[in-house]
Amino acid sequence: MEMCVMSSIDSQAPPQFTRPGPSSTPEPQRFQLPSTPPETADSPSQDTYSVPWHKFPSKVMDELREKKYIMGKDRREMVRIVAEDYLHKHPGRPGRQKLRELASMIVGQYPASFKLTEPFGNKPFAKDGSETVFRQLEHRIENMKRPQSSLKRRAGGENSTKKRPRNSDLYGCVAWDPIIEGTVCREDLLSKRDDLKRAFQTRDLQESSVRKLMTETYPIQREILNDADTPIGVVKDEWPFLFEVPHLFDHASKLLGFSVQNKLAQELSKKEKGINDFLDSKGMKTGEGPIQLICGIAKYFKEDSYKLFDKKEISADPEVELPVTPCILVRGDQQFKIALDGLLVNDHITSPIVALSYVFSMFYICNIQYPPEMAFTLEFMQRVFFGINPERGSKAEKKGKKRHFIPPQVCKLVSQLKEFECKQKESEWAI
């Protein structure tokens, strides 16, 4: 078993994907790594609530009565109506138990229209489809209730006032706020930005020319990305090439100081089998592939992998209620899409390693904290697969007064992997 875990961790010291690295087997490495996040409050309301069936479009009601499966657009409209109606009658954020009750009420009235049979990773959907409706309700209400500035950035411009960055924004970055150097003037860079916008529409620039212009304009790309009030949609309009795989990875490489997709491919080639064997020994069989591996790690941490992955039946409308943080829409073994802040930013990725590298990079490129529901899993990925081990700080949201440089839960898994590796090696020589 070939893994890399960091040496013993002192409590005071912190311890697409162009193509994988060389196929030769790397030298064995020791595992070295250089409170449970709360869910939405489970506070069920004692108030009675009736689903506003009378507000649903007549077409939807006809489909329900005829026991037809409710597809994407109609389902989203139902979820929107119920969410808005409930919040109007019950101000404040409903708990997850209440949302599950609402989902069960909807599904229970017309079960044939919501039944699902396809599992999601290691955690199957509820047979009646209520889990899917619950998640859509949760995402919809999260989008409605979150502060308007949560994932937004001010429209970039010369007159915008800089705000002090959060520690989590700078975390792990080596070129977060570069200075425009030498004789280069802002007007020249803005002109090149406009050239890139036109080229994205006309596709008349060679790839090498696009990459050169994207490299030269990196400083003003960081300006708009670091401006917390500018919506992601505006960033995408101003820098459409940025969300294409090669250019996003070029940007991430400059920001973090290493090739994200190559690093992940290399580390998985060394560590994937060992981690899979460990999880299998714990009764957490993951299945094949990198995405299933991450789902298995999330299961170990008792985290909700749906915050990072969304998998629906292929025939359904692909537009779904999504988390506001970066997530992967899994549409098949070789079909992946990336969404951020409810917006589809890339819909043509064919490699799971590229998809994982892309979505992980987005947390750093767009200054987004890890969602509490997947914070341990993402920190494990950050340290074990990507080798990002800052001496202080965290990319996760701060909870409580006491902070650890490395969460104890992550340290525990690393320690268990190290012990498992040693036992495996000893067993090879047992007589």
N, C-alpha and C positions, 0 to 999 in steps of 0.2 A: 504494500500500500504506500503510495507516494504522495505525501502531503506536506504542507508547510504551515506549521503553527508557531507562534512566537515563543520564546523562552519564558520561563516563569515570570509571572506578572506581579510586580511589586505594587502595593496599594498606593504608594506615593508617586510612582513613576509610570508614565503611560507605556506602558510597554513600548456588400457592406464591409467593420471587420474586413479588412482588405483580404487577408487570408491568415490562417493559423500560422504559428511559428514553425520552425523546423520539425520534421517528423521524427527526428531521432529522440530516443527516450532520454529525458532530462535526468540529472543526478538526483537521487532521493534527497528530500529536504525534510527537516523536522518541522512539525507544526509549531509555529511561533506567532504569537500575536503581539507583534512588536513588543420606577418600579413598574412592574407590568403596566404599560400605558392604559389608561382608563378608556373604556368604550363610551359611546354616547350614553348618557345616564339612562338606566333602566328604571324609569319612574312611571309606571302605568297610571293613567288618569282614571279616576273613578267615574268621570262623566260619561254618559252614554253618547254614542255618536252613530248616525245613520249615513251610509254611503249615499251621496247625492246622485242616484241613478237618473233622476229627471234632468240633470245637467249634461249628461253624456249625449253626443251626437246620435241622431236616429239611426245612422248607418251602423254605429258601434252596437247599439242596443239590438238591432236586427241580427247582427252576427252572434251576439251572446245568446239570444233566444234560439238561434239555429244551431247552436253548439259548435260554431266555427272557431278555429284558433285565432286569437287576437294578435295581429302582427305589429311590427315596430311603431309606425306612425300613430295608429289608433291606440296602442297601449300607452305610448307616451302622453297622448292627449288625456286618457283616463287618469294616469298618474298625476298629471298637472292639475286637473280639475279637483281630484281628491285632496292633493296637498294644499292647494289654495283655499279650498273650502274648509279644511280642518284648521289651518292656521288662522283663518278669519274668525272661526268660532272658538278656537282655543289658542290665544296668543302665547308665544313662547315656544321653545324647541321641544317637541315631543320625544319621549324616551324610546329606545329601540323596542322595548316590549310593547308599547302602544302601537308602534309602526307595524310590528308583526301581527298584532290584533287586527289592524286595518287591512293588512294584506290577506289575512285569513277570512275576513268578512267579504272581501271582494271575490276571492277565489271560491269560497264556500257557496256563494250564490250561483255561480256558473262554472263549476269545476272543469267541464269538458273544454272550455275555451282557454284554459291556462295550463293544462297538464303538460309536464315536461318529462322526458325520459333520458336526456343526455347528461352524463355526469360532468362535473367540472373538477379536473385535477383529482386530488385525493378527497374532495369534499362534495359529494353529490348534491344536486339540487333536491329540495323537498319534492317528493313524487307528485304532489298536487300543483307545483309551480308557485306556491306562496312565497318561497325564499326569493325567487326572482322578483316578484312584485314588491316584496319588502325592500330589497336592495334598491330598486328603482325609486321607491318612495323616499328612502333614506338619502339617496343622492340628490333627488329633486329638492327636498327640504334643506339639505346642506347647502345647495347652490342658492336657494332663496334667502336663507338666514345668515350666510357668511357675510362679514363686512365687505362693503363694496370695493375696498382697496386690497383684498386679500392676496390676489395674484395679479395685481395690476401695476403698471408702471406709467409714469408721466410721459406724455408725448414728447419725445426728445427734441431738443432745440437749444439754441445758444443761450436763451434766457431762463432755462430751467435751473432751479436752485438745488444744489446737491444736498442730500440728506446723509447723515452719518450711517454707515452700513452696520447691520447686525453682525455679531461675531460669527453666526452661522452662515452669513453670506460669504465671508472671507475664508471660511473653513476649508482647508485642503487645497486652496488655489495659490498659484504662483504668479499669475498675471491677471488679477481681477480688475484692476483699474489702471491700465497702461497710459503713459503720457505720450502725447503726440510729439514726436522728436524731430530734430533737424529742421530742414527748410520746408517740411510738409505743412501746408496750411489747411485749416478746416474746410475751406471752400473747395479745395481740390478733392478732399475725401468725400464731401457731400456730392460732388459731381460724379465721382466714381460710384457712389451708392446709387445715384439715378441711372447711371449706365447699366448697373447690374439689374435694376428693376426692369428696365426696358429689355435687357437680354433674356430675362426670365420669360417674358412674354413672346419674344421673337425667336428665341433659341438660336441666335445667329453668332454666338461667341463660342469658341472652342473651350473645352473643359479646362485646359491648362490656363487660358486667359481668365476664366472665371475664378479659378483657384488663386491666381496671382492677385486679382482685384480683391477677393475676399480676405486674403492675408494682409494686404495693404490697409484695408479699412477696418481691421480688427479693433483698433481703439474706439472708433465711434460705434461699432457694434456693441462693445461693452458699455458705452454710455447709455444707450437706450435700454439694454438689458438690466443695468444696475439702477435704472430709474423706476422706483417701485410703483409709480402711479400709471405707467403705460400698460394698457391691456395687451395680452399676448397676441390678440388678433391684429393690433397695430404693429407689433414687432414683426409679425409674419408678413404683413403688407409691405413694410419698409425693407425687410431683408428676406425675401422669399427663398433665396438660395440657401440661407442658413439652416433651414429645416430639411434640406436634402442630405442624405446620409454622408457622402464624402466631405461636405463642407461643415456639417455639424461635428464630425469627428476631427476635422482639422482644427476647428474652434476649441473643442474640448482638449485636444492635445496641447495647444498653446496655453489654455487656461490652467490645466492641471499638471502639465510638464511631462506627460507620457501619453502613449497611444492607448486609449481606453479599450478599443475593440481587440487589439493584439494582446494586450495584457490579460483580458478576460479569457481569450482563447487559450493562451499558454497556461494560465493557472488552472483552468478547467481540465486541461489534458493531464495535469499532474494530480489533481485533487478530487475530481468528480467521482471516480470509482470508490475511493476510500470513504468519502462522505456518504455515498449511497449505501455502502456496506454497513456503515455505522447506523444509519437510519433504519436500514432493514433489520438490524439486530435489535432495534428498539420497537419493532412492529410498525414502523412508519415507511413501508415500501413506497418508493416515489414514482416508479415508472421510468421510462426512457427519456433522455434529453435534458438540456439545461433548465428549461422552464419548469419541468416536473421536479427537478432537483431543488429549485428555489421554493416551490410549493411545499416540498418535504421539510426544508429548513423552517419555513413559516409554521408548519404544523408542529414542529418541535418546540418552537417558541409560543405556541398557542395563539398565533397571530392570524389575521384575516387576509389571505392572499388575494382576495378579490379587489383589494385596494391597489394592487399592482397589475393584476391580470383580470381581464373580462372576457369570458368565453360564452358565446351564444350559439345556437344552432345556425349552420351556414345559410339556411334558406331565409332566415329572418332579416328584417330591415337592419342594416348595420348601424344606424344611428340609434344610440341608446343613452340612457341617463348615465353619466360617467362621473368618477371622482374628480375633484378639482386639481388634484396632484397628478403628476405624470403617470400614465398607465398604458399597458399593452392590450390591444384588442386581438385576441387569438382567434383566427378564422380558419385554422387548419394547421397541419404540420409545417407548412412552408408559406403561410400567409399571415402577416402581422401588420397591424396599424398602431400608430402612436397618437394618443390624445392628451391634451393638457388644458386645464381650465374649461373642460367641456368642449374643446375645439379639436377637430382632427388636424394634426400637423404633418403627418406622413402616412400614406396609405399603400405603400408599395415596398414593403420589406419582406424578404423571403427567407431570412436566416434567423433562428432563435437567438444566436449569439449576438448578431447585429441588433436585434430588437432589445435584448437585455442591456447591451452597451449603450444604445441610444437612450433608453428611458432612464438609466442611471445617470448618464451625462446631463440630462435635462435638469436634475435637481441642482447641479452645480452651475450650469450655464444660466439658468433662470432664477437662481437664488431662492430655491424652495426648500423648506425644511422637510425632513422625512415625516410621512403621516404617522401618527401614534400607533395606528393599527398594524404597521409594518416596520416600526423603527428598529427593532432588534435584528430583523432579517436584513434590512438594508445596511445596518452598521456592520454586520458580519460580512456581507458582500464587500463593503468598502474596505475593510481591513484585511480579509483573507484572500479575496480575489483581485482587488485593485491595488492593494498595498498603500492605501491612504491612511497614515497613522500620525496625525498631528499630535503635538505634545499637550495640547489643551483644547477645550471647546468641544462642540458636538454639532452635528447636522440635524439632530432631533430636537423637538420642542422641549423646553425646560419644564420639568415637573417637580414641584417641591423644592425645598431649600438645599438638600444634599445632592451633589452631582458627582458622578464618577467619570473619569476620563474615558474609561471603557465600561459599559454596563456589565454588572456582575453576571447577568444571564449569558452574555456573549462570551465572557471569560470562562464560564462553566462549560459551555459547549466546546470551546477550543481545548480546554483541559481534558474533557472526555474524549475528544478526537485523538489527542496525543496519547492517552492511555490505551485507547483502542488500537492505535497504530503499533504501539510497543507490544501489546499482547499478540497481535497478528504476526509480527516479526518473530517473537519468541516461539509461537506455535509452528512456524516453518522449520525450526530446528529441534522440535521435541522428538524424543526417542522412547 
